Amino acid sequence: MRRERIVDVLVVGAGPAGLATAVGLAAAGVGEVEVVDRERQAGGVPRHCLHGGFGRLGMTGPQYAERCVAAAVGTGAVLRTGVTVTAWAAPLTLDTTSPRGLERITARAVVLATGARERPRAARLVPGTRPAGVYTTGELQQAVHLHRQRIGTRAVVVGAEPVSFTALDTLRRAGVSVTAQITEHPRHQAPQARALDARLRRGVPLLTDATVAELLGRGRLSGVRLRHRDGRTAHVPCDTVVFTGDFVPDHELARRGGLLLDPGTRGPAVDAAFRTDERGVFAVGNVLHAAEPARVVAREGALAAAAVRRYLSDGDWPAASVPLRAAAPLAWIAPNRLSPDEPTAEFTLCATEFVPRPALVITQDGRTLHRTRPRRPAVPNRPFRVSGNWTARVDVRGGAVRVALG
């Protein structure tokens, strides 16, 4: 038998973004704020990131997750784990299942904070058998830090963005030597000091302009076949491979709810107030732009809480908004809708290739709205930010705004 309940705000996802949203709402006394998460423990990805650097105090991931959970509970938010949202029964009504049974929860506002995930081997269309020893960074961290599992002896890491170097650290903690790090790009995409440490102090070779063409081995991985950009192939023996980065938003719930998805981010399309195209439904964090650090999405959560409070108070929702479209080699821009009632202070963008001296050109219907030159080069998988001081020049009755590198 399905139980039915009513709350003021339902937050789906108990990672840094969802918990920060709950803190802002519960602390302001908006009513009953409930956070649900399908994992058995709240805190999101930081729970299995033992490295430091989280929050202003440089805590480890588990310490940061514990602090986020304590803050949410301390402000009066109800936190329920092991709860999976299965369907939308109505625009603001969600069906859930948990060990307690089936429930239907109706809220005055719903906040999606479902995060992002790395694309696994299957989604990257890497052929071969299905041997043991194949991980994503998240799977590796959980296996090593949460479950204390034995990994292997020799590994290949696929990717050279910041999270890839976190995978190198996890493998080192597990006593696994790294045979090679592979990237399809001409160079790494991490801070220079981080990359030099891996090359010089750890002795990990970086193979650029290369992709994994095939996984080899039956039962257990025995190696990978590489394909270089010039067509050459090579065989690298290993018993472990870690596919890192290549994040995609965990947007299944948004898609099932019929929310408008942005073609660039592949997450829900939102304006600066984190409003989707469905009245009363907000989205925040890495479900909007995979993937930003915990401190960034937690800051978004605080902003989203203020936007939800305004909605609960006055009920305003934009009747229409102007879409923003990122042109290649830009991958996406967030937020990606402009609403006339909500100024946008800053936009986040991400490119698919290296652009040493990017010049950003923003146009609408052939009319130039803004030109700027970001201070730093555009680097794949490393978002950069630009001011929104040009948004007052957008014609709210016009076509989509195009954002391109000139």
For each residue, the residues with C-beta under 8 A, 3 or more apart:
1: 101 102
2: 95 101 102 103 104
3: 101 102 103 104
4: 103 104 105 106
5: 103 104 105 106
6: 105 106 107
7: 10 31 32 33 34 78 105 106 107 108
8: 30 31 32 33 107 108 109 312
9: 22 25 30 31 32 33 34 107 108 109 110 111 308 312
10: 7 34 36 94 105 107 109 110 111
11: 14 18 21 22 25 33 34 35 36 77 110 111 113
12: 18 35 36 37 85 94 110 111 112 113 114 253
13: 17 18 35 37 44 112 113 114 115 285 287
14: 11 18 19 35 36 37 39 42 43 44 69 72 79 81 113
15: 18 19 37 43 44 45 46 113 115 285 286 294 297
16: 19 20 44 46 64 65 68 285 294 295 297 298 301
17: 13 20 21 44 113 115 284 285 286 297 298 300 301 304
18: 11 12 13 14 15 21 22 35 37 44 111 113 284 285 301
19: 14 15 16 22 23 35 42 43 44 68 69 71 72 298 301
20: 16 17 23 24 68 297 298 299 300 301 302 305
21: 11 17 18 24 25 111 113 284 301 302 304 305 308
22: 9 11 18 19 25 26 33 35 72 75 77 79 301 305
23: 19 20 26 27 71 72 75 77 301 302 305
24: 20 21 27 28 301 302 304 305 306 309
25: 9 11 21 22 28 30 33 77 305 308 309
26: 22 23 29 30 33 72 75 76 77
27: 23 24 75 76
28: 24 25 305 309
29: 26
30: 8 9 25 26 33 308 309 312
31: 7 8 9 108 312
32: 7 8 9 78
33: 7 8 9 11 22 25 26 30 76 77 78
34: 7 9 10 11 77 78 79 80 105 107
35: 11 12 13 14 18 19 22 42 72 77 78 79 80
36: 10 11 12 14 80 81 83 85 96 105
37: 12 13 14 15 18 42 79 80 81 82 83
38: 81 82 83 84 85
39: 14 42 81 82
40: 81 82
41: 47 81
42: 14 19 35 37 39 65 68 69 72 79 81
43: 14 15 19 46 47 62 64 65 66 68 69
44: 13 14 15 16 17 18 19 47 65 115 294
45: 15 48 49 61 115 138 294
46: 15 16 43 49 54 61 62 64 65 68 294
47: 41 43 44 61 62 65 146
48: 45 61 62 138 141 142 145 146
49: 45 46 54 60 61 62 141 145 166
50: 60 61 62 141 145 170 173
51: 60 61 166 169
52: 58 59 60
53: 58
54: 46 49 58 59 60 61 63 64 294 295
55: 58 59 64 67 294 295
56: 295
57:
58: 52 53 54 55
59: 52 54 55 63 64 67
60: 49 50 51 52 54 63 64
61: 45 46 47 48 49 50 51 54 64 65 294
62: 43 46 47 48 49 50 65 66
63: 54 59 60 66 67
64: 16 43 46 54 55 59 60 61 67 68 294
65: 16 42 43 44 46 47 61 62 68 69
66: 43 62 63 69 70
67: 55 59 63 64 70 71
68: 16 19 20 42 43 46 64 65 71 72 298
69: 14 19 42 43 65 66 72 73 79
70: 66 67 73 74
71: 19 23 67 68 74 75
72: 14 19 22 23 26 35 42 68 69 75 77 79
73: 69 70 76 77 79
74: 70 71
75: 22 23 26 27 71 72
76: 26 27 33 73
77: 11 22 23 25 26 33 34 35 72 73
78: 7 32 33 34 35
79: 14 22 34 35 37 42 69 72 73
80: 34 35 36 37 83 98
81: 14 36 37 38 39 40 41 42
82: 37 38 39 40 98 99
83: 36 37 38 80 96 97 98 103
84: 38 96 97 98
85: 12 36 38 94 95 96 253
86: 95 96 97
87: 94 95 256
88: 91 93 94 95 256 257 258
89: 93 94 95 104
90: 93 106
91: 88 257 278 279 280 281
92: 106 107 108 109 110 280 281
93: 88 89 90 104 105 106 107
94: 10 12 85 87 88 89 104 105 107 110
95: 2 85 86 87 88 89 102 103 104
96: 36 83 84 85 86 102 103 104 105
97: 83 84 86 101 102 103
98: 80 82 83 84 101 103
99: 82
100: 103
101: 1 2 3 97 98
102: 1 2 3 95 96 97
103: 2 3 4 5 83 95 96 97 98 100
104: 2 3 4 5 89 93 94 95 96
105: 4 5 6 7 10 34 36 93 94 96
106: 4 5 6 7 90 92 93
107: 6 7 8 9 10 34 92 93 94 110 280
108: 7 8 9 31 92 280 312
109: 8 9 10 92 280 281 282 308 311 312
110: 9 10 11 12 92 94 107 280 281 282
111: 9 10 11 12 18 21 274 281 282 283 284 304 308
112: 12 13 253 254 268 276 281 282 283 284 287
113: 11 12 13 14 15 17 18 21 283 284 285 287 301
114: 12 13 249 250 251 252 253 254 287
115: 13 15 17 44 45 249 250 285 286 287
116: 247 248 249 250 267 286 287 290 291
117: 136 138 247 248 250 290
118: 136 137 138 163 243 244 245 246 247 248
119: 123 124 136 243 246 247 248
120: 123 124 134 136 243
121: 124 126 134 215 241 243
122: 125 126
123: 119 120 248
124: 119 120 121 243 246
125: 122
126: 121 122 212 213 214 215 243
127: 213 214 215
128: 131 214 215 216
129: 215 216 217 218
130: 134
131: 128 134 215 217 218 219 220 221 222
132: 219 220 221
133: 151 152 217 220 221 239 240 241
134: 120 121 130 131 215 221 240 241 243
135: 139 140 143 151 240 241 242 243
136: 117 118 119 120 139 140 242 243 244
137: 118 140 141 163 164 166 167 170 242 243 244 245
138: 45 48 117 118 141 142
139: 135 136 142 143
140: 135 136 137 143 144 151 167 170 171 242
141: 48 49 50 137 138 144 145 146 166 170
142: 48 138 139 145 146 147
143: 135 139 140 146 147 149 151
144: 140 141 147 148 149 151 170 173 174
145: 48 49 50 141 142 170
146: 47 48 141 142 143
147: 142 143 144
148: 144
149: 143 144
150: 174
151: 133 135 140 143 144 155 171 174 176 240
152: 133 155 176 221 238 239 240
153: 176 177 239 240
154: 176 177 178 179 237 238 239 240
155: 151 152 171 176 177 178 179 238 239 240 241 242
156: 178 179 180 181 182 212 224 236 238 240 241 242
157: 164 167 168 171 178 180 181 182 204 241 242 244
158: 164 182 183 212 241 242 243 244
159: 163 164 167 181 182 183 243 244 245 246
160: 164 165 181 182 183 185 187 188 189 190 195 206 208
161: 164 188 189 190 244 245 380 381 382
162: 165 166 189 190 191 194 381 382
163: 118 137 159 166 167 244 245 291
164: 137 157 158 159 160 161 167 168 181 183 190 244 245
165: 160 162 168 169 190 194 195 198
166: 49 51 137 141 162 163 169 170 244
167: 137 140 157 159 163 164 170 171 242 244
168: 157 164 165 171 172 178 181 198 202 204
169: 51 165 166 172 173
170: 50 137 140 141 144 145 166 167 173 174
171: 140 151 155 157 167 168 174 176 177 178 240 242
172: 168 169 175 176 178 202
173: 50 144 169 170
174: 144 150 151 170 171
175: 172
176: 151 152 153 154 155 171 172 240
177: 153 154 155 171
178: 154 155 156 157 168 171 172 181 202 204
179: 154 155 156 205 236 237 238
180: 156 157 204 205 206 207 236
181: 156 157 159 160 164 168 178 198 204 205 206 207
182: 156 157 158 159 160 206 207 210 211 212 226
183: 158 159 160 164 187 188 189 206 207 208 209 210
184: 209 210 211
185: 160 188 189 208 209 353 354 380
186: 208 209 354
187: 160 183 208 354
188: 160 161 183 185 195 206 208
189: 160 161 162 183 185 379 380 381 382
190: 160 161 162 164 165 194 195
191: 162 194 195
192: 195 196
193: 196 197
194: 162 165 190 191 197 198
195: 160 165 188 190 191 192 198 199 206
196: 192 193 199 200 201
197: 193 194 200 201 202
198: 165 168 181 194 195 201 202 204 206
199: 195 196 202 203 204 205 206
200: 196 197 203
201: 196 197 198
202: 168 172 178 197 198 199
203: 199 200
204: 157 168 178 180 181 198 199
205: 179 180 181 199
206: 160 180 181 182 183 188 195 198 199
207: 180 181 182 183 210 226
208: 160 183 185 186 187 188
209: 183 184 185 186 228 229 230
210: 182 183 184 207 226 227 228 229
211: 182 184 226 227
212: 126 156 158 182 215 224 225 226 227 241
213: 126 127 224 225 226 227 233
214: 126 127 128 224 225
215: 121 126 127 128 129 131 134 212 221 224 225 241
216: 128 129 221 222 223 224 225 235
217: 129 131 133 220 221 222 223 239
218: 129 131
219: 131 132
220: 131 132 133 217 239
221: 131 132 133 134 152 215 216 217 224 238 239 240 241
222: 131 216 217 237 238 239
223: 216 217 235 236 237 238
224: 156 212 213 214 215 216 221 235 236 238 241
225: 212 213 214 215 216 233 234 235 236
226: 182 207 210 211 212 213 233 234 235 236
227: 210 211 212 213 231 232 233
228: 209 210 231 232 233 234
229: 209 210
230: 209
231: 227 228
232: 227 228
233: 213 225 226 227 228
234: 225 226 228
235: 216 223 224 225 226
236: 156 179 180 223 224 225 226
237: 154 179 222 223
238: 152 154 155 156 179 221 222 223 224 241
239: 133 152 153 154 155 217 220 221 222
240: 133 134 135 151 152 153 154 155 156 171 176 221
241: 121 133 134 135 155 156 157 158 212 215 221 224 238
242: 135 136 137 140 155 156 157 158 167 171
243: 118 119 120 121 124 126 134 135 136 137 158 159 246
244: 118 136 137 157 158 159 161 163 164 166 167
245: 118 137 159 161 163 164 381
246: 118 119 124 159 243
247: 116 117 118 119 286 290 291
248: 116 117 118 119 123 251 266 290
249: 114 115 116 265 266 267 268 286 287 288 289 290
250: 114 115 116 117 253 286 287
251: 114 248 254 255 261 266 267 268 287
252: 114 255 256
253: 12 85 112 114 250 256 257
254: 112 114 251 257 259 261 267 268 276 283 287
255: 251 252 258 259 261
256: 87 88 252 253
257: 88 91 253 254 278 281
258: 88 255 278
259: 254 255 268 269 276 277 278 281 283
260: 268 269 276 277
261: 251 254 255 266 267 268 269
262: 265 266 267 268 269 323 332 334 336
263: 266 325
264: 325 326 330 331 332 333 336
265: 249 262 288 289 290 332 334 336
266: 248 249 251 261 262 263
267: 116 249 251 254 261 262 283 287 288 289 290
268: 112 249 251 254 259 260 261 262 276 283 287 288
269: 259 260 261 262 276 277 323 336 337
270: 273 274 275 276 282 283 288 334 335 336 337
271: 274 275 318 321 335 337 338 339 342 344
272: 335 338 339 342 343 344 345 388
273: 270 282 304 307 310 311 339 342
274: 111 270 271 282 283 284 288 300 303 304 307 335
275: 270 271 281 282 307 311 317 318 339 342
276: 112 254 259 260 268 269 270 281 282 283
277: 259 260 269 321
278: 91 257 258 259 281
279: 91 317
280: 91 92 107 108 109 110 311 317
281: 91 92 109 110 111 112 257 259 275 276 278
282: 109 110 111 112 270 273 274 275 276 304 307 308 311
283: 111 112 113 254 259 267 268 270 274 276 287 288
284: 17 18 21 111 112 113 274 287 288 297 300 301 304
285: 13 15 16 17 18 113 115 288 292 297 300 301
286: 15 17 115 116 247 249 250 289 290 291 292 297
287: 13 112 113 114 115 116 249 250 251 254 267 268 283 284 290
288: 249 265 267 268 270 274 283 284 285 334 335
289: 249 265 267 286 292 332 334 348 350 383
290: 116 117 247 248 249 265 267 286 287
291: 116 163 247 286
292: 285 286 289 296 297 348 383
293: 296 297
294: 15 16 44 45 46 54 55 61 64 297 298
295: 16 54 55 56 298 299
296: 292 293 299 300
297: 15 16 17 20 284 285 286 292 293 294 300 301
298: 16 17 19 20 68 294 295 301 302
299: 20 295 296 302 303
300: 17 20 274 284 285 296 297 303 304
301: 16 17 18 19 20 21 22 23 24 113 284 285 297 298 304 305
302: 20 21 23 24 298 299 305 306
303: 274 299 300 306 307
304: 17 21 24 111 273 274 282 284 300 301 307 308
305: 20 21 22 23 24 25 28 301 302 308 309
306: 24 302 303 309 310
307: 273 274 275 282 303 304 310 311
308: 9 21 25 30 109 111 282 304 305 311 312
309: 24 25 28 30 305 306 312 313
310: 273 306 307 313 314 316
311: 109 273 275 280 282 307 308 314 315 316 317
312: 8 9 30 31 108 109 308 309 315
313: 309 310
314: 310 311
315: 311 312
316: 310 311 341
317: 275 279 280 311
318: 271 275 321 339 340 341 342
319:
320: 396
321: 271 277 318 337 338 339 340
322: 337 338 364 394 395 396 398 399 400 401
323: 262 269 336 337 338 400 401
324: 333 335 336 337 338 347 400 401 403
325: 263 264 333 336 400 401 402 403
326: 264 330 331 332 333 336 349 403 404
327: 330 402 403 404 405
328: 331 352
329: 351 352 353 355 378 405
330: 264 326 327 333 349 350 351 352 378 403 404 405
331: 264 326 328 350 351 352
332: 262 264 265 289 326 336 349 350
333: 264 324 325 326 330 336 347 348 349 403
334: 262 265 270 288 289 347 348 349
335: 270 271 272 274 288 324 338 344 347
336: 262 264 265 269 270 323 324 325 326 332 333
337: 269 270 271 321 322 323 324
338: 271 272 321 322 323 324 335 344 391 394 396 401
339: 271 272 273 275 318 321 342
340: 318 321 396
341: 316 318
342: 271 272 273 275 318 339
343: 272 388 391 392
344: 271 272 335 338 347 388 391
345: 272 387 388
346: 385 386 387 388
347: 324 333 334 335 344 385 386 387 388 403
348: 289 292 333 334 383 384 385
349: 326 330 332 333 334 360 383 384 385 386 403
350: 289 330 331 332 380 381 382 383 384
351: 329 330 331 354 355 358 378 379 380 405
352: 328 329 330 331 380
353: 185 329 378 380
354: 185 186 187 351 377 378 379 380
355: 329 351 358 377 378 405
356: 377
357: 373 377
358: 351 355 373 374 377 378 405
359: 371 372 373 405 406
360: 349 370 371 372 373 374 386 403 404 405 406
361: 368 370 371 403 404 405 406
362: 368 369 370 371 390 401 402 403 404
363: 366 367 368 369 401 402 404
364: 322 367 369 394 395 398 399 400 401 402
365: 395 398 399
366: 363
367: 363 364
368: 361 362 363 371
369: 362 363 364 390 393 394 401
370: 360 361 362 389 390 393
371: 359 360 361 362 368 406
372: 359 360 386 387
373: 357 358 359 360
374: 358 360 378 384 386
375:
376: 379 384
377: 354 355 356 357 358
378: 329 330 351 353 354 355 358 374 384 405
379: 189 351 354 376 382
380: 161 185 189 350 351 352 353 354
381: 161 162 189 245 350
382: 161 162 189 350 379
383: 289 292 348 349 350
384: 348 349 350 374 376 378
385: 346 347 348 349
386: 346 347 349 360 372 374
387: 345 346 347 372 390
388: 272 343 344 345 346 347 391
389: 370 392
390: 362 369 370 387 393 394
391: 338 343 344 388 394
392: 343 389
393: 369 370 390
394: 322 338 364 369 390 391 398 401
395: 322 364 365 398
396: 320 322 338 340
397:
398: 322 364 365 394 395
399: 322 364 365
400: 322 323 324 325 364
401: 322 323 324 325 338 362 363 364 369 394
402: 325 327 362 363 364
403: 324 325 326 327 330 333 347 349 360 361 362
404: 326 327 330 360 361 362 363
405: 327 329 330 351 355 358 359 360 361 378
406: 359 360 361 371
